Amino acid sequence: MSRRARALVVFLALVLFALSSTACAGRIVGTQDVELTYEADDPAFGGASPYGRDLRAMVLRRFMADSIGADVTQEGKRLRIVVDEALAAWVDELVTWPGSVLVLETDPMFAGAPRDEAGLVAKTETLEDGRVSRYWEGSRVDVTRALDQWIVDRDHRVVAEPMWATAGGATAPRYRTRVVWSRPLGELYEGVHVGWGEGGTLRLRAEKGTPADEVVTAARERQTARPGAARAEILVRGRTSLGHPSWSTDSAYVTFGAGIEAYARAQDEKQLLVSGRLPILRRVDAVGLPPNTGLATACFVVPVLLSLAWLVFVRRFDRAHPEPMWLVLTTFVLGALSTIPAGIAELALATATPWLDPRVVTFGGQLFAFPLAVVVFTIVVGLSEEGAKMLGATFAMRRPEFDEPVDGIVYGIVSSLGFAAAENIRYFAMTRLAAPIVVARCFMSVPAHMFFGAIWGYALGARLVEKRPRVLLFLLLAALGHGLFDALLSTDGGGVLAIFLNVALASVFVSLVRRSLRHGVVDDAVRRVRPDERKLFRVGRPGLFFLSSLALHVLAFGIVVLGGWYQLARHRPNATFVVGSSVMLALLAVAAFGISATLPLDVVVDGYGVTFGGAARSWSRIRRFEVKGDHVVLDCEGGPILLGPGSPDVIESLVAALREHVGTRVGERTATLESVAARD
């Protein structure tokens, strides 16, 4: 690798680091953390309490429902939560919310104002009876800050209510303040089932004879006795108003605005409402923490190392003529930088119309929207990301080192692994290296990116030997596979099918690698051979290959389960956990090596010569051959080539084909045409 090439790689790597380090909300993870300490007020906590030592797991489950990354530790009744300062207010609301929904009565005529009006706009609204009520409007952050400092009497409290009509595209909704009476008219939790209503609404259905049923019945009676009661009552989750509900015989219905965006909002709320109940927790301390440079560094290093580990696996399929490392690393970094145009394209499409917003078109993960989700994910995510990754491989494709069909797969995968590394930096920073996310993306998302890149990469390599390689078609197929994969992950119950899709993609990857390795370095002599002149002889150990593949998938699944258990474990990882996970990773590496070593390949015999595993030898360079057990050894200039292993029938057919060109007597062709020319 030349000095100039090294400088290019280092420069691009530094650019990648600068961009990806600020990928999460424009700030580096771990540099602005706070530690929030909470204490349970339940006197029976840890004994007869239903929460006990599972409290940490329950809090983590609630954070995962809202995609919040935090470090949570439990010491008896106390919880210590380390989180980015920007999320502290939202975390505080989630932790101090027990899990129920309160029915509260509004007091629109309450005379009061926030102590801190920064970022807020005072507004008025005219009530049905002609009275004028005053409230404050602003961003969620500004309204939440105002609530923290708002002083009211003991009979009242102030909540924040989203104004869904102000949201649109990438624009977050504005929030308003609403004053309510502190004493609840009812509490919905025991006996409540949260499900979908009609048109993007949530239905909170109460079981017959439960406390929730009494609350619903009382609300309907108030509506009958006092028609205006419906506009005076709201549902409140923590410090957030869910708006005015509509009541039916056994349910309360909550709306989230108009349009298909309502489904995504309802799904977000549903995840929180079913996240389980917590004891009453009060915050007892909050302190800022010094920068956690270890976490910030790990969020960059771990994704890169994971992608490089997969790169080592992929390069084993290109052992005949390995690609220069400087070009591989350059393509890796270019693939990482391709996340920028991909992100711009996705944002432009998603904000153009809600019908192109992948987060919205799933209709909250409902099955009926799956076909639409596949189409939108294919167009917005699949084409944007696969096209950008192909752009990252263009530099290598135009280099003279790009001289074998398998090179297309190699560089397509390398660009994809760079893309996945940059993408994972963002995800790992958002979740603070949560074990389930790290493991799931390592064994689900990264291989998927790799397989998608192999599809269009195969077409790029096929351009060397085919007149019409159909690159666009293979790019569209990769985009479709990408869209299908993401749509499955975004649909309720589709995660298992996404795993099976990954297995199917692995089979496609193996097939494409086998086909590409039927050629070596391509020159004019190779191009003159007609496809119908080529004879293929399948060799390898399919049984061992199948066992290695099965072991790889089983071990990957086991590591995913182990990572999830670690995240929700009641205690810190001990020596047993460390040793067990290390053994599983070592076995997984052995299984990956077994796949690359036992991959069934084809021996190709044609008018040019013999090709096996990407190594091509012309007839003028082959001296003789010899059968050794289930292998055939070719004695060639440049070193012998071992063909096999193969079944007796395959070896017999292969020998017959070789005899047509090399001859049957050992000494018949001890000198090749090239060696004779060299002596002359």
C-alpha positions as CSV (number, residue, x, y, z in Angstrom):
1,M,0.0,0.0,0.0
2,S,1.6,3.3,-1.1
3,R,2.0,6.3,1.1
4,R,-0.6,8.2,-0.9
5,A,-3.1,5.4,-0.5
6,R,-2.5,5.2,3.2
7,A,-3.0,9.0,3.5
8,L,-6.3,8.7,1.7
9,V,-7.6,6.0,3.9
10,V,-6.6,7.8,7.1
11,F,-8.2,11.0,5.9
12,L,-11.4,9.3,5.0
13,A,-11.4,7.5,8.3
14,L,-11.0,10.7,10.2
15,V,-13.9,12.2,8.3
16,L,-16.0,9.2,9.1
17,F,-15.1,9.5,12.8
18,A,-16.1,13.2,12.9
19,L,-19.4,12.6,11.1
20,S,-20.4,9.4,12.9
21,S,-19.4,10.6,16.4
22,T,-22.1,13.3,16.2
23,A,-24.6,11.1,14.5
24,C,-26.8,10.9,17.6
25,A,-28.6,14.3,18.0
26,G,-25.4,16.2,17.1
27,R,-23.6,15.3,20.3
28,I,-21.1,12.6,21.3
29,V,-22.6,9.9,23.5
30,G,-21.3,9.8,27.1
31,T,-20.0,13.4,27.1
32,Q,-23.1,15.1,28.7
33,D,-24.5,12.4,31.0
34,V,-26.4,12.8,34.3
35,E,-27.1,10.3,37.0
36,L,-30.6,10.2,38.3
37,T,-31.3,8.4,41.6
38,Y,-34.7,7.1,42.5
39,E,-36.1,5.4,45.6
40,A,-39.2,3.2,45.8
41,D,-41.8,4.3,48.3
42,D,-43.4,0.8,48.5
43,P,-42.8,-0.3,52.2
44,A,-43.0,-4.0,51.2
45,F,-40.5,-3.5,48.4
46,G,-38.2,-6.6,48.0
47,G,-40.4,-8.7,50.2
48,A,-44.1,-9.1,49.5
49,S,-43.8,-6.5,46.8
50,P,-44.7,-7.7,43.3
51,Y,-41.7,-5.8,42.0
52,G,-38.8,-6.9,44.1
53,R,-35.4,-7.3,42.4
54,D,-37.1,-7.3,38.9
55,L,-37.5,-3.5,39.1
56,R,-34.4,-2.8,37.0
57,A,-35.6,-5.1,34.2
58,M,-39.1,-3.4,34.3
59,V,-37.5,0.0,34.0
60,L,-35.3,-1.2,31.1
61,R,-38.4,-2.7,29.4
62,R,-40.1,0.7,29.6
63,F,-37.1,2.5,28.2
64,M,-36.9,0.0,25.3
65,A,-40.6,0.7,24.6
66,D,-39.7,4.3,23.9
67,S,-36.2,3.6,22.3
68,I,-34.3,5.3,25.2
69,G,-30.7,4.2,25.9
70,A,-29.8,4.3,29.6
71,D,-27.6,2.5,32.1
72,V,-29.7,1.2,35.0
73,T,-28.4,-0.3,38.2
74,Q,-30.4,-1.3,41.3
75,E,-29.3,-1.3,44.9
76,G,-32.1,-2.4,47.1
77,K,-34.9,0.2,46.9
78,R,-32.7,2.5,44.9
79,L,-32.3,2.9,41.1
80,R,-29.4,4.7,39.5
81,I,-30.0,5.8,35.9
82,V,-27.3,7.2,33.7
83,V,-28.6,9.0,30.7
84,D,-27.9,11.8,28.3
85,E,-28.8,15.2,29.9
86,A,-31.1,16.0,26.9
87,L,-33.3,12.9,27.8
88,A,-33.3,13.5,31.6
89,A,-36.7,15.2,31.8
90,W,-38.4,12.5,29.6
91,V,-36.7,9.7,31.6
92,D,-37.9,11.3,34.8
93,E,-41.5,11.3,33.6
94,L,-41.3,7.6,32.5
95,V,-39.8,6.4,35.8
96,T,-42.1,8.3,38.0
97,W,-45.2,7.2,36.0
98,P,-46.6,4.1,37.8
99,G,-48.2,2.7,34.6
100,S,-51.8,3.7,35.0
101,V,-53.9,6.2,33.1
102,L,-55.8,8.7,35.1
103,V,-59.2,10.3,34.3
104,L,-58.8,14.0,35.4
105,E,-61.1,17.0,35.1
106,T,-59.7,20.2,33.6
107,D,-59.9,23.6,35.2
108,P,-59.6,26.0,32.3
109,M,-60.2,29.1,34.4
110,F,-57.3,28.5,36.8
111,A,-55.4,31.7,37.2
112,G,-51.7,31.0,37.1
113,A,-48.6,31.3,34.9
114,P,-45.3,29.4,34.6
115,R,-42.3,30.9,36.3
116,D,-40.2,30.3,33.2
117,E,-41.9,31.4,30.0
118,A,-38.8,31.0,27.7
119,G,-39.8,29.5,24.4
120,L,-43.5,29.7,25.3
121,V,-46.3,31.7,23.7
122,A,-49.3,32.7,25.7
123,K,-52.6,32.0,23.9
124,T,-56.3,32.0,24.7
125,E,-59.3,29.8,23.6
126,T,-63.0,30.5,23.9
127,L,-64.9,27.8,25.7
128,E,-68.4,26.5,24.8
129,D,-70.0,28.7,27.5
130,G,-68.3,31.8,26.2
131,R,-65.6,32.0,28.8
132,V,-62.0,32.6,27.7
133,S,-59.2,30.3,28.9
134,R,-55.5,31.0,28.8
135,Y,-52.7,28.5,28.1
136,W,-49.1,28.4,26.9
137,E,-47.8,26.8,23.8
138,G,-44.3,25.7,22.8
139,S,-42.0,22.8,22.0
140,R,-42.1,19.7,24.1
141,V,-38.8,20.6,25.8
142,D,-40.0,24.1,26.7
143,V,-43.3,23.0,28.0
144,T,-41.8,20.2,30.0
145,R,-39.3,22.7,31.6
146,A,-42.2,25.0,32.4
147,L,-44.1,22.2,34.2
148,D,-41.0,21.5,36.4
149,Q,-41.0,25.1,37.7
150,W,-44.7,25.8,37.7
151,I,-46.0,26.4,41.2
152,V,-49.7,25.6,41.7
153,D,-51.8,24.8,44.8
154,R,-52.3,21.3,46.1
155,D,-55.7,20.9,44.4
156,H,-54.3,21.4,40.9
157,R,-51.6,20.1,38.6
158,V,-50.4,21.1,35.1
159,V,-49.8,18.6,32.3
160,A,-48.5,18.8,28.7
161,E,-50.7,18.0,25.8
162,P,-49.5,17.4,22.2
163,M,-51.3,19.4,19.5
164,W,-51.3,16.9,16.7
165,A,-52.7,19.3,14.2
166,T,-49.4,21.2,14.3
167,A,-47.3,18.2,13.3
168,G,-46.4,17.3,9.7
169,G,-43.7,15.4,7.9
170,A,-40.5,15.7,10.0
171,T,-42.0,18.5,12.1
172,A,-42.7,17.5,15.7
173,P,-46.0,18.6,17.2
174,R,-46.2,21.7,19.4
175,Y,-47.4,21.2,23.0
176,R,-49.7,23.2,25.2
177,T,-50.2,23.4,28.9
178,R,-53.5,22.2,30.5
179,V,-54.5,22.7,34.2
180,V,-56.4,19.9,35.8
181,W,-57.8,19.0,39.2
182,S,-55.3,16.8,41.2
183,R,-58.0,14.4,42.4
184,P,-58.6,11.8,39.7
185,L,-62.1,10.8,38.7
186,G,-60.8,7.3,38.0
187,E,-57.8,5.2,37.3
188,L,-57.5,2.8,34.4
189,Y,-55.1,0.0,34.9
190,E,-56.4,-3.2,36.5
191,G,-58.6,-5.0,34.0
192,V,-57.7,-2.8,31.0
193,H,-56.6,-4.2,27.6
194,V,-54.9,-1.8,25.2
195,G,-55.7,-2.5,21.5
196,W,-56.4,-0.8,18.2
197,G,-59.6,1.2,17.6
198,E,-60.7,2.5,14.3
199,G,-58.8,5.0,12.2
200,G,-55.6,5.2,14.2
201,T,-57.1,5.3,17.6
202,L,-56.4,3.3,20.7
203,R,-59.0,1.3,22.5
204,L,-58.7,0.9,26.3
205,R,-61.2,-1.9,26.9
206,A,-62.2,-2.7,30.5
207,E,-63.0,-6.3,31.5
208,K,-66.4,-6.8,33.1
209,G,-66.5,-6.6,36.9
210,T,-63.0,-5.0,37.2
211,P,-62.1,-1.7,38.7
212,A,-61.5,-0.3,35.2
213,D,-65.1,-1.4,34.3
214,E,-66.4,0.8,37.2
215,V,-64.4,3.8,35.9
216,V,-65.8,3.4,32.4
217,T,-69.3,3.0,33.7
218,A,-69.0,6.1,35.9
219,A,-67.6,8.2,33.0
220,R,-70.6,7.2,30.8
221,E,-73.0,8.1,33.6
222,R,-71.4,11.6,33.9
223,Q,-71.7,12.1,30.2
224,T,-75.4,11.2,30.4
225,A,-76.1,13.5,33.4
226,R,-73.8,16.3,32.2
227,P,-73.4,16.5,28.4
228,G,-70.5,18.9,28.7
229,A,-68.5,16.5,30.9
230,A,-66.8,14.9,27.9
231,R,-65.0,18.2,27.1
232,A,-64.0,18.7,30.7
233,E,-62.3,15.3,31.2
234,I,-59.0,14.1,29.8
235,L,-56.8,11.0,30.1
236,V,-53.4,11.6,31.6
237,R,-50.3,9.3,31.4
238,G,-47.7,10.7,33.9
239,R,-47.4,14.4,33.0
240,T,-48.7,14.0,29.5
241,S,-52.3,14.5,28.5
242,L,-53.8,12.0,26.0
243,G,-56.6,14.4,25.2
244,H,-60.3,14.1,25.6
245,P,-61.5,10.4,25.3
246,S,-64.7,9.1,23.8
247,W,-66.5,6.5,25.9
248,S,-68.4,3.4,24.7
249,T,-70.1,0.6,26.7
250,D,-66.8,-0.9,27.9
251,S,-64.0,1.2,26.5
252,A,-62.3,4.5,26.3
253,Y,-61.0,5.6,22.8
254,V,-58.0,7.9,22.4
255,T,-57.3,9.8,19.2
256,F,-53.9,10.9,17.9
257,G,-54.8,13.4,15.1
258,A,-55.8,12.8,11.5
259,G,-54.1,11.0,8.6
260,I,-52.0,7.9,8.6
261,E,-49.5,9.5,10.9
262,A,-52.0,8.8,13.7
263,Y,-51.2,5.1,13.5
264,A,-47.5,5.6,14.2
265,R,-48.3,7.9,17.2
266,A,-50.9,5.4,18.5
267,Q,-48.3,2.6,18.2
268,D,-45.7,4.6,20.2
269,E,-48.3,5.2,22.9
270,K,-49.4,1.6,22.9
271,Q,-45.9,0.4,23.5
272,L,-45.7,2.6,26.7
273,L,-49.2,1.6,28.0
274,V,-48.4,-2.1,27.9
275,S,-44.8,-1.7,29.3
276,G,-45.9,-2.8,32.8
277,R,-46.5,-1.2,36.2
278,L,-43.9,0.3,38.5
279,P,-44.0,1.1,42.2
280,I,-44.1,4.7,43.2
281,L,-40.6,6.1,42.6
282,R,-39.4,9.5,43.7
283,R,-36.2,11.1,42.6
284,V,-33.8,11.8,45.4
285,D,-30.7,13.0,43.5
286,A,-29.5,14.2,40.2
287,V,-25.8,14.9,39.4
288,G,-23.8,15.6,36.3
289,L,-21.1,13.2,35.3
290,P,-17.7,13.7,33.8
291,P,-17.3,12.7,30.1
292,N,-17.4,8.9,29.6
293,T,-14.7,8.7,26.9
294,G,-14.7,5.0,27.1
295,L,-18.3,4.7,26.1
296,A,-17.8,7.3,23.3
297,T,-14.8,5.4,22.0
298,A,-16.5,2.0,22.2
299,C,-19.6,3.3,20.3
300,F,-17.2,4.0,17.4
301,V,-14.7,1.1,17.7
302,V,-17.2,-1.8,18.3
303,P,-19.2,-1.3,15.1
304,V,-16.0,-1.0,13.0
305,L,-14.6,-4.2,14.6
306,L,-17.8,-6.1,14.1
307,S,-17.8,-5.2,10.4
308,L,-14.1,-6.0,10.0
309,A,-14.8,-9.4,11.6
310,W,-17.3,-10.2,8.9
311,L,-14.8,-8.9,6.4
312,V,-12.3,-11.5,7.4
313,F,-14.9,-14.1,6.8
314,V,-15.7,-12.8,3.4
315,R,-12.1,-12.5,2.2
316,R,-11.7,-16.3,2.7
317,F,-13.8,-16.8,-0.4
318,D,-11.2,-14.8,-2.4
319,R,-8.1,-16.7,-1.5
320,A,-6.9,-17.4,-5.1
321,H,-6.2,-13.7,-5.8
322,P,-6.8,-11.6,-2.6
323,E,-7.6,-8.0,-3.2
324,P,-5.1,-5.4,-2.1
325,M,-5.8,-4.3,1.5
326,W,-5.4,-0.6,0.7
327,L,-8.2,-0.9,-1.9
328,V,-10.4,-2.9,0.5
329,L,-10.0,-0.4,3.3
330,T,-10.7,2.5,1.0
331,T,-13.9,0.9,-0.2
332,F,-14.8,0.2,3.4
333,V,-14.5,3.9,4.3
334,L,-16.3,5.0,1.1
335,G,-19.1,2.6,2.0
336,A,-19.3,4.2,5.4
337,L,-19.4,7.7,3.9
338,S,-22.2,6.6,1.6
339,T,-24.6,6.8,4.6
340,I,-24.6,10.5,3.9
341,P,-26.2,10.5,0.4
342,A,-28.4,7.6,1.5
343,G,-29.7,9.6,4.5
344,I,-30.3,12.7,2.4
345,A,-32.3,10.6,-0.1
346,E,-34.4,8.9,2.6
347,L,-35.2,12.1,4.4
348,A,-36.2,13.8,1.1
349,L,-38.6,11.0,0.2
350,A,-40.0,10.5,3.7
351,T,-40.8,14.2,4.1
352,A,-42.3,14.6,0.7
353,T,-45.5,12.8,1.7
354,P,-46.6,10.6,4.6
355,W,-47.2,7.8,2.2
356,L,-43.4,7.5,1.6
357,D,-42.5,7.7,5.3
358,P,-41.4,4.2,6.4
359,R,-42.3,4.8,10.0
360,V,-45.8,5.7,9.1
361,V,-46.8,3.3,6.3
362,T,-46.7,0.3,8.6
363,F,-49.9,1.6,10.3
364,G,-48.4,0.9,13.7
365,G,-46.9,-2.5,12.6
366,Q,-50.3,-3.9,11.6
367,L,-50.3,-6.9,9.2
368,F,-52.8,-5.4,6.7
369,A,-50.3,-2.7,5.9
370,F,-47.4,-5.2,5.1
371,P,-47.7,-5.1,1.3
372,L,-47.6,-1.2,1.3
373,A,-44.7,-1.3,3.8
374,V,-42.7,-3.6,1.5
375,V,-43.2,-1.2,-1.5
376,V,-42.3,1.9,0.5
377,F,-39.3,0.4,2.3
378,T,-38.1,-0.9,-1.1
379,I,-38.3,2.6,-2.7
380,V,-37.2,4.8,0.2
381,V,-34.8,2.6,2.1
382,G,-33.8,-0.2,-0.3
383,L,-33.0,1.9,-3.4
384,S,-31.5,4.7,-1.4
385,E,-29.1,2.6,0.7
386,E,-28.2,0.0,-2.0
387,G,-27.7,2.7,-4.6
388,A,-25.4,4.6,-2.2
389,K,-23.5,1.5,-1.3
390,M,-22.9,0.7,-5.0
391,L,-21.7,4.3,-5.3
392,G,-19.1,3.5,-2.6
393,A,-17.9,0.5,-4.6
394,T,-17.5,2.5,-7.8
395,F,-13.9,3.5,-7.1
396,A,-12.7,-0.1,-6.7
397,M,-14.8,-1.2,-9.7
398,R,-12.8,1.2,-12.0
399,R,-9.4,0.0,-10.7
400,P,-7.2,-2.5,-12.7
401,E,-7.3,-4.8,-9.6
402,F,-11.0,-5.4,-10.3
403,D,-10.3,-8.3,-12.7
404,E,-12.3,-11.3,-11.4
405,P,-16.1,-11.8,-11.2
406,V,-15.8,-12.6,-7.5
407,D,-14.2,-9.1,-7.0
408,G,-17.7,-7.6,-7.5
409,I,-19.1,-9.6,-4.6
410,V,-16.0,-8.8,-2.4
411,Y,-16.2,-5.0,-3.0
412,G,-20.0,-5.0,-2.9
413,I,-19.8,-6.6,0.6
414,V,-16.9,-4.4,1.7
415,S,-18.9,-1.2,0.9
416,S,-21.9,-2.7,2.6
417,L,-19.9,-3.5,5.7
418,G,-18.6,0.0,5.9
419,F,-22.1,1.3,5.5
420,A,-23.3,-1.0,8.3
421,A,-20.4,0.1,10.6
422,A,-21.4,3.8,10.2
423,E,-25.0,3.0,10.7
424,N,-24.3,1.0,13.8
425,I,-22.3,3.8,15.3
426,R,-25.5,5.8,15.4
427,Y,-27.6,2.8,16.8
428,F,-25.0,1.9,19.4
429,A,-24.8,5.5,20.6
430,M,-28.5,5.8,20.8
431,T,-28.8,2.7,23.0
432,R,-25.5,3.1,24.9
433,L,-24.2,-0.2,23.6
434,A,-27.2,-2.2,24.9
435,A,-26.3,-5.8,24.6
436,P,-29.5,-6.9,22.8
437,I,-29.0,-4.2,20.1
438,V,-25.3,-4.9,19.6
439,V,-25.9,-8.7,19.3
440,A,-29.0,-8.4,17.1
441,R,-27.4,-6.0,14.7
442,C,-24.2,-8.0,14.6
443,F,-26.0,-11.2,13.6
444,M,-29.1,-9.8,11.8
445,S,-28.6,-6.4,10.2
446,V,-24.9,-6.6,9.4
447,P,-25.2,-9.9,7.5
448,A,-28.3,-8.6,5.8
449,H,-26.4,-5.6,4.5
450,M,-23.6,-7.9,3.4
451,F,-26.0,-10.2,1.5
452,F,-27.7,-7.3,-0.2
453,G,-24.4,-6.0,-1.4
454,A,-23.4,-9.4,-2.7
455,I,-26.5,-9.4,-5.0
456,W,-25.6,-6.3,-7.0
457,G,-21.9,-6.9,-6.5
458,Y,-22.3,-10.2,-8.3
459,A,-23.7,-8.2,-11.3
460,L,-20.8,-5.8,-11.2
461,G,-18.4,-8.7,-11.4
462,A,-20.4,-10.4,-14.1
463,R,-19.7,-7.5,-16.4
464,L,-16.2,-8.9,-16.9
465,V,-17.5,-12.0,-18.6
466,E,-21.1,-11.2,-19.7
467,K,-22.2,-8.9,-22.5
468,R,-25.4,-7.9,-20.7
469,P,-24.9,-8.4,-16.9
470,R,-28.2,-6.7,-15.9
471,V,-26.7,-4.6,-13.1
472,L,-29.9,-2.6,-12.7
473,L,-32.0,-5.7,-12.3
474,F,-29.8,-7.1,-9.6
475,L,-29.8,-3.7,-7.8
476,L,-33.6,-3.7,-7.8
477,L,-33.6,-7.3,-6.5
478,A,-31.3,-6.2,-3.6
479,A,-33.5,-3.2,-2.9
480,L,-36.6,-5.5,-2.8
481,G,-34.9,-7.8,-0.4
482,H,-33.8,-4.9,1.7
483,G,-37.4,-3.5,1.7
484,L,-38.9,-6.9,2.6
485,F,-36.4,-7.4,5.4
486,D,-37.1,-4.0,7.0
487,A,-40.9,-4.3,6.5
488,L,-40.8,-7.7,8.3
489,L,-38.9,-6.1,11.2
490,S,-41.5,-3.2,11.4
491,T,-44.5,-5.5,11.4
492,D,-45.8,-7.1,14.6
493,G,-44.7,-10.7,14.6
494,G,-42.5,-10.3,11.6
495,G,-39.2,-10.6,13.4
496,V,-39.1,-14.4,13.2
497,L,-39.8,-14.3,9.4
498,A,-36.9,-11.8,9.1
499,I,-34.6,-14.4,10.5
500,F,-35.8,-17.0,8.0
501,L,-35.3,-14.3,5.2
502,N,-31.7,-13.9,6.4
503,V,-31.2,-17.6,6.1
504,A,-32.6,-17.6,2.6
505,L,-30.3,-14.6,1.7
506,A,-27.4,-16.6,3.0
507,S,-28.3,-19.4,0.5
508,V,-28.4,-16.8,-2.3
509,F,-25.0,-15.5,-1.2
510,V,-23.5,-19.0,-1.3
511,S,-25.0,-19.6,-4.8
512,L,-23.6,-16.3,-6.1
513,V,-20.2,-16.9,-4.7
514,R,-20.1,-20.4,-6.3
515,R,-21.1,-18.9,-9.7
516,S,-18.5,-16.1,-9.5
517,L,-15.7,-18.5,-8.5
518,R,-16.2,-20.4,-11.8
519,H,-13.9,-17.7,-13.3
520,G,-10.5,-16.5,-12.3
521,V,-8.7,-13.4,-13.7
522,V,-10.5,-12.5,-16.9
523,D,-8.5,-11.6,-20.0
524,D,-9.2,-11.8,-23.8
525,A,-8.5,-15.6,-23.9
526,V,-11.1,-16.2,-21.2
527,R,-13.7,-14.0,-22.9
528,R,-13.3,-16.0,-26.2
529,V,-14.6,-19.2,-24.5
530,R,-18.3,-19.7,-25.2
531,P,-20.5,-20.5,-22.1
532,D,-21.8,-23.8,-23.7
533,E,-18.2,-25.1,-24.0
534,R,-17.7,-25.0,-20.2
535,K,-18.1,-28.3,-18.3
536,L,-18.9,-28.1,-14.5
537,F,-18.0,-30.7,-11.9
538,R,-19.4,-30.1,-8.4
539,V,-17.1,-30.9,-5.6
540,G,-16.9,-30.2,-1.9
541,R,-18.3,-31.5,1.4
542,P,-22.0,-30.5,1.4
543,G,-22.7,-32.5,4.7
544,L,-20.0,-30.6,6.6
545,F,-21.0,-27.3,5.0
546,F,-24.6,-27.9,6.1
547,L,-23.5,-28.7,9.7
548,S,-21.3,-25.6,9.8
549,S,-24.1,-23.4,8.5
550,L,-26.5,-24.9,11.0
551,A,-24.0,-24.5,13.9
552,L,-23.5,-20.8,12.9
553,H,-27.2,-20.0,13.0
554,V,-27.8,-21.9,16.2
555,L,-24.8,-20.2,17.9
556,A,-25.8,-16.8,16.6
557,F,-29.3,-17.3,18.0
558,G,-27.9,-18.4,21.3
559,I,-25.7,-15.3,21.6
560,V,-28.7,-13.1,20.8
561,V,-30.6,-14.8,23.7
562,L,-27.6,-14.5,25.9
563,G,-27.3,-10.8,25.1
564,G,-30.9,-10.2,25.9
565,W,-30.6,-12.1,29.2
566,Y,-27.6,-10.0,30.2
567,Q,-29.4,-6.8,29.5
568,L,-32.3,-7.7,31.7
569,A,-30.3,-9.7,34.3
570,R,-30.7,-8.8,37.9
571,H,-27.0,-8.9,38.5
572,R,-23.8,-7.9,36.8
573,P,-22.1,-10.4,34.5
574,N,-20.0,-12.9,36.4
575,A,-17.2,-15.2,35.4
576,T,-19.6,-17.8,34.2
577,F,-21.3,-15.4,31.8
578,V,-17.9,-14.1,30.5
579,V,-16.6,-17.6,29.9
580,G,-19.8,-18.9,28.4
581,S,-20.1,-16.0,26.0
582,S,-16.4,-16.3,25.0
583,V,-16.8,-20.0,24.3
584,M,-19.9,-19.4,22.1
585,L,-18.1,-16.7,20.2
586,A,-15.1,-19.0,19.7
587,L,-17.4,-21.8,18.4
588,L,-19.1,-19.4,16.1
589,A,-15.7,-18.4,14.6
590,V,-15.0,-22.1,14.1
591,A,-18.3,-22.6,12.4
592,A,-17.7,-19.6,10.1
593,F,-14.3,-21.0,9.2
594,G,-16.0,-24.3,8.5
595,I,-18.4,-22.7,6.1
596,S,-15.6,-21.1,4.1
597,A,-13.5,-24.3,4.1
598,T,-16.3,-26.7,3.0
599,L,-18.3,-24.5,0.6
600,P,-19.3,-26.7,-2.4
601,L,-17.6,-25.3,-5.5
602,D,-17.4,-26.2,-9.2
603,V,-14.4,-27.3,-11.2
604,V,-14.7,-25.8,-14.6
605,V,-13.0,-27.4,-17.6
606,D,-13.2,-25.5,-21.0
607,G,-11.1,-24.6,-24.0
608,Y,-9.1,-22.1,-21.9
609,G,-8.0,-24.5,-19.1
610,V,-9.2,-25.4,-15.6
611,T,-10.7,-23.0,-13.1
612,F,-11.4,-23.9,-9.4
613,G,-12.2,-21.5,-6.5
614,G,-11.3,-18.5,-8.6
615,A,-7.9,-19.9,-9.6
616,A,-7.6,-20.4,-13.4
617,R,-4.8,-22.2,-15.2
618,S,-4.5,-22.3,-19.0
619,W,-3.8,-25.6,-20.6
620,S,-0.3,-24.3,-21.6
621,R,0.5,-24.1,-17.8
622,I,-0.8,-27.5,-16.8
623,R,1.9,-30.3,-16.9
624,R,0.0,-33.3,-15.7
625,F,-2.6,-34.5,-13.2
626,E,-2.9,-37.2,-10.6
627,V,-5.8,-38.8,-8.7
628,K,-5.3,-39.0,-4.9
629,G,-8.3,-40.4,-3.1
630,D,-11.2,-38.1,-3.6
631,H,-9.0,-35.3,-5.0
632,V,-7.3,-34.6,-8.3
633,V,-4.0,-32.8,-8.1
634,L,-3.0,-30.6,-11.1
635,D,0.7,-30.0,-11.5
636,C,0.9,-26.5,-12.9
637,E,3.4,-23.7,-13.3
638,G,3.0,-21.5,-10.3
639,G,2.2,-24.4,-8.0
640,P,-0.2,-27.4,-7.8
641,I,-4.0,-27.0,-7.6
642,L,-6.0,-29.5,-5.5
643,L,-9.4,-30.2,-7.0
644,G,-12.0,-31.8,-4.8
645,P,-13.1,-33.5,-2.7
646,G,-15.6,-35.2,-4.9
647,S,-17.6,-38.4,-5.2
648,P,-16.1,-41.3,-7.2
649,D,-18.5,-40.5,-10.1
650,V,-17.5,-36.9,-10.2
651,I,-13.8,-37.6,-10.0
652,E,-14.2,-40.2,-12.8
653,S,-16.0,-37.6,-15.0
654,L,-13.4,-34.9,-14.2
655,V,-10.5,-37.2,-15.0
656,A,-12.1,-38.0,-18.4
657,A,-12.5,-34.3,-19.2
658,L,-8.9,-33.6,-18.2
659,R,-7.6,-36.5,-20.4
660,E,-9.0,-34.8,-23.4
661,H,-6.6,-31.9,-22.9
662,V,-3.7,-33.1,-20.8
663,G,-3.2,-36.8,-21.8
664,T,-3.0,-40.0,-19.8
665,R,0.7,-40.7,-19.5
666,V,2.6,-39.1,-16.6
667,G,5.5,-38.0,-18.8
668,E,3.4,-37.0,-21.8
669,R,3.4,-33.3,-21.0
670,T,6.1,-32.6,-18.5
671,A,7.0,-29.3,-20.2
672,T,4.4,-26.7,-21.0
673,L,4.3,-24.5,-24.1
674,E,5.2,-21.5,-21.9
675,S,8.2,-23.3,-20.4
676,V,9.4,-24.3,-23.9
677,A,9.1,-20.7,-25.1
678,A,11.1,-19.6,-22.0
679,R,14.0,-22.0,-22.8
680,D,14.1,-20.8,-26.4
